[in-house]
Amino acid sequence: MSARSSTKTPPASLQEFLRKQFTPGDKAERVSRAQAALNEEERIKLSPEQWKWVAEDGDLEEPA
C-alpha cells in the first residue's frame, strides 16, 4: 500500500484554491524559480541546531 493511497482527499475548497493558485501554465516558472533558489549560495550561515530553533519558535509565526 503506497503512502499516497492512504491519504484523505482534501476538502473541495482547498482543491479549488490549489487549482487557482497553481495553474499548469505557471508550473514551468515555479519550477524554474525553485531550482534557482536551491542553487543559490547560502546567505545566512546557521548551524542545524539554530535552524531548528528558528523553525520551531512560535514567536516567529505570522498572526492568523
PQR file with spaces between the fields and no chain letter, atoms N, CA, C, O and H, PARSE charges and radii, in Angstrom:
ATOM       1  N    MET     1       0.842   -1.182    0.000 -0.4000 1.5000
ATOM       2  CA   MET     1       0.000    0.000    0.000 -0.0000 2.0000
ATOM       3  C    MET     1       0.888    1.246    0.000  0.5500 1.7000
ATOM       4  O    MET     1       1.760    1.372    0.859 -0.5500 1.4000
ATOM       5  N    SER     2       0.688    2.148   -0.924 -0.4000 1.5000
ATOM       6  CA   SER     2       1.517    3.348   -1.002 -0.0000 2.0000
ATOM       7  C    SER     2       1.017    4.407   -0.031  0.5500 1.7000
ATOM       8  O    SER     2      -0.144    4.394    0.379 -0.5500 1.4000
ATOM       9  H    SER     2      -0.020    2.045   -1.623  0.4000 1.0000
ATOM      10  N    ALA     3       1.908    5.321    0.332 -0.4000 1.5000
ATOM      11  CA   ALA     3       1.542    6.398    1.249 -0.0000 2.0000
ATOM      12  C    ALA     3       0.473    7.285    0.634  0.5500 1.7000
ATOM      13  O    ALA     3      -0.403    7.793    1.335 -0.5500 1.4000
ATOM      14  H    ALA     3       2.851    5.331   -0.001  0.4000 1.0000
ATOM      15  N    ARG     4       0.545    7.466   -0.656 -0.4000 1.5000
ATOM      16  CA   ARG     4      -0.405    8.335   -1.331 -0.0000 2.0000
ATOM      17  C    ARG     4      -1.827    7.779   -1.261  0.5500 1.7000
ATOM      18  O    ARG     4      -2.776    8.544   -1.087 -0.5500 1.4000
ATOM      19  H    ARG     4       1.256    7.054   -1.226  0.4000 1.0000
ATOM      20  N    SER     5      -1.986    6.484   -1.391 -0.4000 1.5000
ATOM      21  CA   SER     5      -3.327    5.898   -1.386 -0.0000 2.0000
ATOM      22  C    SER     5      -3.958    5.928   -0.002  0.5500 1.7000
ATOM      23  O    SER     5      -5.176    5.798    0.120 -0.5500 1.4000
ATOM      24  H    SER     5      -1.215    5.863   -1.531  0.4000 1.0000
ATOM      25  N    SER     6      -3.142    6.098    1.055 -0.4000 1.5000
ATOM      26  CA   SER     6      -3.694    6.108    2.396 -0.0000 2.0000
ATOM      27  C    SER     6      -4.073    7.519    2.852  0.5500 1.7000
ATOM      28  O    SER     6      -4.638    7.680    3.934 -0.5500 1.4000
ATOM      29  H    SER     6      -2.153    6.204    0.956  0.4000 1.0000
ATOM      30  N    THR     7      -3.774    8.539    2.050 -0.4000 1.5000
ATOM      31  CA   THR     7      -4.110    9.900    2.441 -0.0000 2.0000
ATOM      32  C    THR     7      -5.555   10.206    2.101  0.5500 1.7000
ATOM      33  O    THR     7      -6.137    9.625    1.185 -0.5500 1.4000
ATOM      34  H    THR     7      -3.315    8.408    1.172  0.4000 1.0000
ATOM      35  N    LYS     8      -6.124   11.136    2.864 -0.4000 1.5000
ATOM      36  CA   LYS     8      -7.505   11.546    2.620 -0.0000 2.0000
ATOM      37  C    LYS     8      -7.542   12.621    1.539  0.5500 1.7000
ATOM      38  O    LYS     8      -6.565   13.342    1.335 -0.5500 1.4000
ATOM      39  H    LYS     8      -5.652   11.608    3.609  0.4000 1.0000
ATOM      40  N    THR     9      -8.657   12.721    0.862 -0.4000 1.5000
ATOM      41  CA   THR     9      -8.852   13.743   -0.159 -0.0000 2.0000
ATOM      42  C    THR     9      -9.070   15.095    0.531  0.5500 1.7000
ATOM      43  O    THR     9      -9.875   15.191    1.458 -0.5500 1.4000
ATOM      44  H    THR     9      -9.451   12.136    1.028  0.4000 1.0000
ATOM      45  N    PRO    10      -8.358   16.139    0.087 -0.5600 1.5000
ATOM      46  CA   PRO    10      -8.553   17.466    0.699  0.2800 2.0000
ATOM      47  C    PRO    10      -9.972   17.976    0.443  0.5500 1.7000
ATOM      48  O    PRO    10     -10.615   17.560   -0.521 -0.5500 1.4000
ATOM      49  N    PRO    11     -10.457   18.864    1.292 -0.5600 1.5000
ATOM      50  CA   PRO    11     -11.791   19.442    1.087  0.2800 2.0000
ATOM      51  C    PRO    11     -11.882   20.145   -0.271  0.5500 1.7000
ATOM      52  O    PRO    11     -10.874   20.588   -0.821 -0.5500 1.4000
ATOM      53  N    ALA    12     -13.089   20.237   -0.794 -0.4000 1.5000
ATOM      54  CA   ALA    12     -13.306   20.848   -2.109 -0.0000 2.0000
ATOM      55  C    ALA    12     -12.795   22.293   -2.146  0.5500 1.7000
ATOM      56  O    ALA    12     -12.262   22.732   -3.165 -0.5500 1.4000
ATOM      57  H    ALA    12     -13.908   19.877   -0.347  0.4000 1.0000
ATOM      58  N    SER    13     -12.951   23.029   -1.049 -0.4000 1.5000
ATOM      59  CA   SER    13     -12.490   24.422   -1.030 -0.0000 2.0000
ATOM      60  C    SER    13     -10.968   24.497   -1.184  0.5500 1.7000
ATOM      61  O    SER    13     -10.455   25.398   -1.849 -0.5500 1.4000
ATOM      62  H    SER    13     -13.383   22.672   -0.221  0.4000 1.0000
ATOM      63  N    LEU    14     -10.248   23.558   -0.574 -0.4000 1.5000
ATOM      64  CA   LEU    14      -8.803   23.540   -0.714 -0.0000 2.0000
ATOM      65  C    LEU    14      -8.405   23.129   -2.125  0.5500 1.7000
ATOM      66  O    LEU    14      -7.470   23.692   -2.695 -0.5500 1.4000
ATOM      67  H    LEU    14     -10.664   22.827   -0.033  0.4000 1.0000
ATOM      68  N    GLN    15      -9.095   22.167   -2.683 -0.4000 1.5000
ATOM      69  CA   GLN    15      -8.807   21.741   -4.048 -0.0000 2.0000
ATOM      70  C    GLN    15      -9.008   22.898   -5.021  0.5500 1.7000
ATOM      71  O    GLN    15      -8.199   23.088   -5.930 -0.5500 1.4000
ATOM      72  H    GLN    15      -9.854   21.710   -2.220  0.4000 1.0000
ATOM      73  N    GLU    16     -10.062   23.660   -4.842 -0.4000 1.5000
ATOM      74  CA   GLU    16     -10.339   24.806   -5.713 -0.0000 2.0000
ATOM      75  C    GLU    16      -9.242   25.863   -5.564  0.5500 1.7000
ATOM      76  O    GLU    16      -8.770   26.416   -6.557 -0.5500 1.4000
ATOM      77  H    GLU    16     -10.719   23.505   -4.104  0.4000 1.0000
ATOM      78  N    PHE    17      -8.841   26.140   -4.325 -0.4000 1.5000
ATOM      79  CA   PHE    17      -7.773   27.105   -4.084 -0.0000 2.0000
ATOM      80  C    PHE    17      -6.491   26.668   -4.792  0.5500 1.7000
ATOM      81  O    PHE    17      -5.835   27.474   -5.453 -0.5500 1.4000
ATOM      82  H    PHE    17      -9.224   25.690   -3.518  0.4000 1.0000
ATOM      83  N    LEU    18      -6.140   25.397   -4.650 -0.4000 1.5000
ATOM      84  CA   LEU    18      -4.917   24.892   -5.278 -0.0000 2.0000
ATOM      85  C    LEU    18      -4.979   24.979   -6.794  0.5500 1.7000
ATOM      86  O    LEU    18      -3.976   25.286   -7.437 -0.5500 1.4000
ATOM      87  H    LEU    18      -6.673   24.743   -4.113  0.4000 1.0000
ATOM      88  N    ARG    19      -6.151   24.712   -7.376 -0.4000 1.5000
ATOM      89  CA   ARG    19      -6.295   24.833   -8.836 -0.0000 2.0000
ATOM      90  C    ARG    19      -6.090   26.271   -9.290  0.5500 1.7000
ATOM      91  O    ARG    19      -5.487   26.515  -10.335 -0.5500 1.4000
ATOM      92  H    ARG    19      -6.966   24.463   -6.853  0.4000 1.0000
ATOM      93  N    LYS    20      -6.594   27.229   -8.503 -0.4000 1.5000
ATOM      94  CA   LYS    20      -6.443   28.641   -8.874 -0.0000 2.0000
ATOM      95  C    LYS    20      -5.017   29.127   -8.626  0.5500 1.7000
ATOM      96  O    LYS    20      -4.467   29.886   -9.424 -0.5500 1.4000
ATOM      97  H    LYS    20      -7.084   27.030   -7.654  0.4000 1.0000
ATOM      98  N    GLN    21      -4.429   28.691   -7.527 -0.4000 1.5000
ATOM      99  CA   GLN    21      -3.107   29.171   -7.139 -0.0000 2.0000
ATOM     100  C    GLN    21      -1.993   28.568   -7.986  0.5500 1.7000
ATOM     101  O    GLN    21      -1.041   29.266   -8.336 -0.5500 1.4000
ATOM     102  H    GLN    21      -4.877   28.074   -6.879  0.4000 1.0000
ATOM     103  N    PHE    22      -2.095   27.293   -8.320 -0.4000 1.5000
ATOM     104  CA   PHE    22      -1.038   26.586   -9.018 -0.0000 2.0000
ATOM     105  C    PHE    22      -1.543   26.070  -10.354  0.5500 1.7000
ATOM     106  O    PHE    22      -1.848   24.887  -10.506 -0.5500 1.4000
ATOM     107  H    PHE    22      -2.868   26.726   -8.037  0.4000 1.0000
ATOM     108  N    THR    23      -1.624   26.971  -11.316 -0.4000 1.5000
ATOM     109  CA   THR    23      -2.134   26.601  -12.633 -0.0000 2.0000
ATOM     110  C    THR    23      -1.051   25.874  -13.428  0.5500 1.7000
ATOM     111  O    THR    23       0.138   26.129  -13.237 -0.5500 1.4000
ATOM     112  H    THR    23      -1.376   27.932  -11.193  0.4000 1.0000
ATOM     113  N    PRO    24      -1.462   24.971  -14.317 -0.5600 1.5000
ATOM     114  CA   PRO    24      -0.475   24.244  -15.132  0.2800 2.0000
ATOM     115  C    PRO    24       0.407   25.183  -15.958  0.5500 1.7000
ATOM     116  O    PRO    24       1.582   24.891  -16.179 -0.5500 1.4000
ATOM     117  N    GLY    25      -0.145   26.294  -16.410 -0.4000 1.5000
ATOM     118  CA   GLY    25       0.620   27.237  -17.218 -0.0000 2.0000
ATOM     119  C    GLY    25       1.750   27.902  -16.460  0.5500 1.7000
ATOM     120  O    GLY    25       2.733   28.331  -17.064 -0.5500 1.4000
ATOM     121  H    GLY    25      -1.100   26.531  -16.230  0.4000 1.0000
ATOM     122  N    ASP    26       1.623   27.994  -15.130 -0.4000 1.5000
ATOM     123  CA   ASP    26       2.648   28.632  -14.305 -0.0000 2.0000
ATOM     124  C    ASP    26       3.677   27.638  -13.775  0.5500 1.7000
ATOM     125  O    ASP    26       4.649   28.039  -13.134 -0.5500 1.4000
ATOM     126  H    ASP    26       0.824   27.645  -14.639  0.4000 1.0000
ATOM     127  N    LYS    27       3.476   26.361  -14.031 -0.4000 1.5000
ATOM     128  CA   LYS    27       4.340   25.345  -13.441 -0.0000 2.0000
ATOM     129  C    LYS    27       5.806   25.514  -13.838  0.5500 1.7000
ATOM     130  O    LYS    27       6.686   25.418  -12.984 -0.5500 1.4000
ATOM     131  H    LYS    27       2.687   26.036  -14.552  0.4000 1.0000
ATOM     132  N    ALA    28       6.077   25.758  -15.096 -0.4000 1.5000
ATOM     133  CA   ALA    28       7.463   25.894  -15.552 -0.0000 2.0000
ATOM     134  C    ALA    28       8.164   27.038  -14.822  0.5500 1.7000
ATOM     135  O    ALA    28       9.320   26.900  -14.421 -0.5500 1.4000
ATOM     136  H    ALA    28       5.361   25.836  -15.791  0.4000 1.0000
ATOM     137  N    GLU    29       7.483   28.149  -14.651 -0.4000 1.5000
ATOM     138  CA   GLU    29       8.068   29.290  -13.945 -0.0000 2.0000
ATOM     139  C    GLU    29       8.311   28.960  -12.476  0.5500 1.7000
ATOM     140  O    GLU    29       9.358   29.308  -11.931 -0.5500 1.4000
ATOM     141  H    GLU    29       6.545   28.261  -14.977  0.4000 1.0000
ATOM     142  N    ARG    30       7.349   28.289  -11.824 -0.4000 1.5000
ATOM     143  CA   ARG    30       7.509   27.917  -10.423 -0.0000 2.0000
ATOM     144  C    ARG    30       8.697   26.978  -10.239  0.5500 1.7000
ATOM     145  O    ARG    30       9.484   27.136   -9.305 -0.5500 1.4000
ATOM     146  H    ARG    30       6.498   28.006  -12.267  0.4000 1.0000
ATOM     147  N    VAL    31       8.819   26.006  -11.129 -0.4000 1.5000
ATOM     148  CA   VAL    31       9.928   25.053  -11.049 -0.0000 2.0000
ATOM     149  C    VAL    31      11.250   25.772  -11.276  0.5500 1.7000
ATOM     150  O    VAL    31      12.232   25.502  -10.584 -0.5500 1.4000
ATOM     151  H    VAL    31       8.180   25.877  -11.887  0.4000 1.0000
ATOM     152  N    SER    32      11.283   26.676  -12.230 -0.4000 1.5000
ATOM     153  CA   SER    32      12.498   27.427  -12.527 -0.0000 2.0000
ATOM     154  C    SER    32      12.933   28.270  -11.324  0.5500 1.7000
ATOM     155  O    SER    32      14.114   28.294  -10.979 -0.5500 1.4000
ATOM     156  H    SER    32      10.486   26.896  -12.792  0.4000 1.0000
ATOM     157  N    ARG    33      11.987   28.957  -10.688 -0.4000 1.5000
ATOM     158  CA   ARG    33      12.317   29.768   -9.510 -0.0000 2.0000
ATOM     159  C    ARG    33      12.793   28.896   -8.356  0.5500 1.7000
ATOM     160  O    ARG    33      13.724   29.262   -7.639 -0.5500 1.4000
ATOM     161  H    ARG    33      11.027   28.937  -10.968  0.4000 1.0000
ATOM     162  N    ALA    34      12.155   27.746   -8.179 -0.4000 1.5000
ATOM     163  CA   ALA    34      12.558   26.845   -7.099 -0.0000 2.0000
ATOM     164  C    ALA    34      13.970   26.321   -7.336  0.5500 1.7000
ATOM     165  O    ALA    34      14.775   26.257   -6.406 -0.5500 1.4000
ATOM     166  H    ALA    34      11.398   27.449   -8.761  0.4000 1.0000
ATOM     167  N    GLN    35      14.272   25.945   -8.580 -0.4000 1.5000
ATOM     168  CA   GLN    35      15.616   25.466   -8.912 -0.0000 2.0000
ATOM     169  C    GLN    35      16.657   26.557   -8.677  0.5500 1.7000
ATOM     170  O    GLN    35      17.733   26.287   -8.144 -0.5500 1.4000
ATOM     171  H    GLN    35      13.619   25.997   -9.335  0.4000 1.0000
ATOM     172  N    ALA    36      16.340   27.784   -9.072 -0.4000 1.5000
ATOM     173  CA   ALA    36      17.265   28.894   -8.874 -0.0000 2.0000
ATOM     174  C    ALA    36      17.517   29.120   -7.386  0.5500 1.7000
ATOM     175  O    ALA    36      18.652   29.373   -6.981 -0.5500 1.4000
ATOM     176  H    ALA    36      15.466   28.005   -9.505  0.4000 1.0000
ATOM     177  N    ALA    37      16.468   29.030   -6.571 -0.4000 1.5000
ATOM     178  CA   ALA    37      16.618   29.209   -5.133 -0.0000 2.0000
ATOM     179  C    ALA    37      17.482   28.107   -4.533  0.5500 1.7000
ATOM     180  O    ALA    37      18.309   28.373   -3.662 -0.5500 1.4000
ATOM     181  H    ALA    37      15.546   28.825   -6.900  0.4000 1.0000
ATOM     182  N    LEU    38      17.295   26.877   -4.993 -0.4000 1.5000
ATOM     183  CA   LEU    38      18.099   25.767   -4.479 -0.0000 2.0000
ATOM     184  C    LEU    38      19.573   25.911   -4.847  0.5500 1.7000
ATOM     185  O    LEU    38      20.448   25.464   -4.106 -0.5500 1.4000
ATOM     186  H    LEU    38      16.623   26.661   -5.701  0.4000 1.0000
ATOM     187  N    ASN    39      19.843   26.528   -5.981 -0.4000 1.5000
ATOM     188  CA   ASN    39      21.218   26.672   -6.451 -0.0000 2.0000
ATOM     189  C    ASN    39      21.927   27.908   -5.919  0.5500 1.7000
ATOM     190  O    ASN    39      23.126   28.074   -6.141 -0.5500 1.4000
ATOM     191  H    ASN    39      19.132   26.891   -6.583  0.4000 1.0000
ATOM     192  N    GLU    40      21.193   28.793   -5.208 -0.4000 1.5000
ATOM     193  CA   GLU    40      21.804   29.991   -4.652 -0.0000 2.0000
ATOM     194  C    GLU    40      22.735   29.636   -3.501  0.5500 1.7000
ATOM     195  O    GLU    40      22.516   28.668   -2.772 -0.5500 1.4000
ATOM     196  H    GLU    40      20.219   28.658   -5.027  0.4000 1.0000
ATOM     197  N    GLU    41      23.766   30.437   -3.362 -0.4000 1.5000
ATOM     198  CA   GLU    41      24.658   30.270   -2.226 -0.0000 2.0000
ATOM     199  C    GLU    41      23.927   30.720   -0.961  0.5500 1.7000
ATOM     200  O    GLU    41      23.166   31.687   -0.993 -0.5500 1.4000
ATOM     201  H    GLU    41      23.944   31.223   -3.954  0.4000 1.0000
ATOM     202  N    GLU    42      24.155   30.031    0.131 -0.4000 1.5000
ATOM     203  CA   GLU    42      23.511   30.404    1.393 -0.0000 2.0000
ATOM     204  C    GLU    42      23.956   31.799    1.792  0.5500 1.7000
ATOM     205  O    GLU    42      25.142   32.124    1.734 -0.5500 1.4000
ATOM     206  H    GLU    42      24.773   29.246    0.157  0.4000 1.0000
ATOM     207  N    ARG    43      22.997   32.622    2.196 -0.4000 1.5000
ATOM     208  CA   ARG    43      23.323   33.962    2.663 -0.0000 2.0000
ATOM     209  C    ARG    43      23.344   34.009    4.185  0.5500 1.7000
ATOM     210  O    ARG    43      24.015   34.849    4.783 -0.5500 1.4000
ATOM     211  H    ARG    43      22.033   32.358    2.242  0.4000 1.0000
ATOM     212  N    ILE    44      22.612   33.108    4.792 -0.4000 1.5000
ATOM     213  CA   ILE    44      22.550   33.053    6.247 -0.0000 2.0000
ATOM     214  C    ILE    44      23.260   31.784    6.689  0.5500 1.7000
ATOM     215  O    ILE    44      22.875   30.685    6.289 -0.5500 1.4000
ATOM     216  H    ILE    44      22.067   32.425    4.306  0.4000 1.0000
ATOM     217  N    LYS    45      24.271   31.924    7.494 -0.4000 1.5000
ATOM     218  CA   LYS    45      25.035   30.777    7.972 -0.0000 2.0000
ATOM     219  C    LYS    45      24.583   30.435    9.391  0.5500 1.7000
ATOM     220  O    LYS    45      24.918   31.143   10.340 -0.5500 1.4000
ATOM     221  H    LYS    45      24.584   32.817    7.819  0.4000 1.0000
ATOM     222  N    LEU    46      23.827   29.356    9.533 -0.4000 1.5000
ATOM     223  CA   LEU    46      23.375   28.896   10.840 -0.0000 2.0000
ATOM     224  C    LEU    46      23.685   27.414   10.984  0.5500 1.7000
ATOM     225  O    LEU    46      23.741   26.678    9.999 -0.5500 1.4000
ATOM     226  H    LEU    46      23.554   28.781    8.762  0.4000 1.0000
ATOM     227  N    SER    47      23.884   26.994   12.210 -0.4000 1.5000
ATOM     228  CA   SER    47      24.095   25.575   12.486 -0.0000 2.0000
ATOM     229  C    SER    47      22.750   24.858   12.383  0.5500 1.7000
ATOM     230  O    SER    47      21.703   25.504   12.433 -0.5500 1.4000
ATOM     231  H    SER    47      23.839   27.592   13.011  0.4000 1.0000
ATOM     232  N    PRO    48      22.764   23.539   12.239 -0.5600 1.5000
ATOM     233  CA   PRO    48      21.488   22.799   12.215  0.2800 2.0000
ATOM     234  C    PRO    48      20.634   23.057   13.461  0.5500 1.7000
ATOM     235  O    PRO    48      19.408   23.125   13.369 -0.5500 1.4000
ATOM     236  N    GLU    49      21.271   23.200   14.611 -0.4000 1.5000
ATOM     237  CA   GLU    49      20.529   23.480   15.846 -0.0000 2.0000
ATOM     238  C    GLU    49      19.862   24.850   15.786  0.5500 1.7000
ATOM     239  O    GLU    49      18.733   25.010   16.250 -0.5500 1.4000
ATOM     240  H    GLU    49      22.267   23.145   14.686  0.4000 1.0000
ATOM     241  N    GLN    50      20.551   25.839   15.218 -0.4000 1.5000
ATOM     242  CA   GLN    50      19.973   27.176   15.088 -0.0000 2.0000
ATOM     243  C    GLN    50      18.798   27.172   14.109  0.5500 1.7000
ATOM     244  O    GLN    50      17.780   27.817   14.361 -0.5500 1.4000
ATOM     245  H    GLN    50      21.468   25.710   14.841  0.4000 1.0000
ATOM     246  N    TRP    51      18.934   26.448   12.991 -0.4000 1.5000
ATOM     247  CA   TRP    51      17.825   26.360   12.034 -0.0000 2.0000
ATOM     248  C    TRP    51      16.612   25.722   12.705  0.5500 1.7000
ATOM     249  O    TRP    51      15.483   26.170   12.505 -0.5500 1.4000
ATOM     250  H    TRP    51      19.760   25.924   12.786  0.4000 1.0000
ATOM     251  N    LYS    52      16.843   24.679   13.497 -0.4000 1.5000
ATOM     252  CA   LYS    52      15.745   24.006   14.195 -0.0000 2.0000
ATOM     253  C    LYS    52      15.056   24.981   15.145  0.5500 1.7000
ATOM     254  O    LYS    52      13.828   25.028   15.206 -0.5500 1.4000
ATOM     255  H    LYS    52      17.760   24.315   13.659  0.4000 1.0000
ATOM     256  N    TRP    53      15.846   25.760   15.888 -0.4000 1.5000
ATOM     257  CA   TRP    53      15.275   26.723   16.824 -0.0000 2.0000
ATOM     258  C    TRP    53      14.410   27.745   16.072  0.5500 1.7000
ATOM     259  O    TRP    53      13.305   28.066   16.509 -0.5500 1.4000
ATOM     260  H    TRP    53      16.844   25.722   15.838  0.4000 1.0000
ATOM     261  N    VAL    54      14.908   28.242   14.964 -0.4000 1.5000
ATOM     262  CA   VAL    54      14.149   29.221   14.171 -0.0000 2.0000
ATOM     263  C    VAL    54      12.854   28.599   13.667  0.5500 1.7000
ATOM     264  O    VAL    54      11.795   29.223   13.738 -0.5500 1.4000
ATOM     265  H    VAL    54      15.806   27.981   14.609  0.4000 1.0000
ATOM     266  N    ALA    55      12.933   27.375   13.157 -0.4000 1.5000
ATOM     267  CA   ALA    55      11.758   26.717   12.587 -0.0000 2.0000
ATOM     268  C    ALA    55      10.699   26.431   13.640  0.5500 1.7000
ATOM     269  O    ALA    55       9.505   26.462   13.342 -0.5500 1.4000
ATOM     270  H    ALA    55      13.794   26.869   13.099  0.4000 1.0000
ATOM     271  N    GLU    56      11.121   26.156   14.860 -0.4000 1.5000
ATOM     272  CA   GLU    56      10.175   25.764   15.899 -0.0000 2.0000
ATOM     273  C    GLU    56       9.725   26.911   16.794  0.5500 1.7000
ATOM     274  O    GLU    56       8.832   26.721   17.619 -0.5500 1.4000
ATOM     275  H    GLU    56      12.091   26.130   15.102  0.4000 1.0000
ATOM     276  N    ASP    57      10.313   28.095   16.657 -0.4000 1.5000
ATOM     277  CA   ASP    57       9.982   29.211   17.525 -0.0000 2.0000
ATOM     278  C    ASP    57       8.617   29.786   17.189  0.5500 1.7000
ATOM     279  O    ASP    57       8.420   30.344   16.109 -0.5500 1.4000
ATOM     280  H    ASP    57      11.038   28.250   15.986  0.4000 1.0000
ATOM     281  N    GLY    58       7.685   29.653   18.105 -0.4000 1.5000
ATOM     282  CA   GLY    58       6.311   30.136   17.904 -0.0000 2.0000
ATOM     283  C    GLY    58       6.222   31.642   17.770  0.5500 1.7000
ATOM     284  O    GLY    58       5.307   32.142   17.116 -0.5500 1.4000
ATOM     285  H    GLY    58       7.845   29.200   18.983  0.4000 1.0000
ATOM     286  N    ASP    59       7.161   32.395   18.381 -0.4000 1.5000
ATOM     287  CA   ASP    59       7.129   33.854   18.299 -0.0000 2.0000
ATOM     288  C    ASP    59       7.377   34.366   16.895  0.5500 1.7000
ATOM     289  O    ASP    59       7.059   35.516   16.594 -0.5500 1.4000
ATOM     290  H    ASP    59       7.904   31.988   18.912  0.4000 1.0000
ATOM     291  N    LEU    60       7.932   33.541   16.037 -0.4000 1.5000
ATOM     292  CA   LEU    60       8.253   33.972   14.684 -0.0000 2.0000
ATOM     293  C    LEU    60       7.108   33.761   13.701  0.5500 1.7000
ATOM     294  O    LEU    60       7.181   34.203   12.555 -0.5500 1.4000
ATOM     295  H    LEU    60       8.190   32.606   16.282  0.4000 1.0000
ATOM     296  N    GLU    61       6.053   33.089   14.147 -0.4000 1.5000
ATOM     297  CA   GLU    61       4.923   32.824   13.267 -0.0000 2.0000
ATOM     298  C    GLU    61       4.119   34.093   13.025  0.5500 1.7000
ATOM     299  O    GLU    61       4.003   34.950   13.901 -0.5500 1.4000
ATOM     300  H    GLU    61       5.994   32.730   15.078  0.4000 1.0000
ATOM     301  N    GLU    62       3.569   34.196   11.826 -0.4000 1.5000
ATOM     302  CA   GLU    62       2.739   35.340   11.496 -0.0000 2.0000
ATOM     303  C    GLU    62       1.394   35.192   12.187  0.5500 1.7000
ATOM     304  O    GLU    62       0.906   34.072   12.338 -0.5500 1.4000
ATOM     305  H    GLU    62       3.663   33.500   11.115  0.4000 1.0000
ATOM     306  N    PRO    63       0.780   36.296   12.613 -0.5600 1.5000
ATOM     307  CA   PRO    63      -0.537   36.205   13.261  0.2800 2.0000
ATOM     308  C    PRO    63      -1.583   35.692   12.270  0.5500 1.7000
ATOM     309  O    PRO    63      -1.513   35.958   11.070 -0.5500 1.4000
ATOM     310  N    ALA    64      -2.528   34.968   12.793 -0.4000 1.5000
ATOM     311  CA   ALA    64      -3.576   34.380   11.944 -0.0000 2.0000
ATOM     312  C    ALA    64      -4.563   35.403   11.473  0.5500 1.7000
ATOM     313  O    ALA    64      -5.503   35.068   10.752 -0.5500 1.4000
ATOM     314  H    ALA    64      -2.585   34.752   13.768  0.4000 1.0000
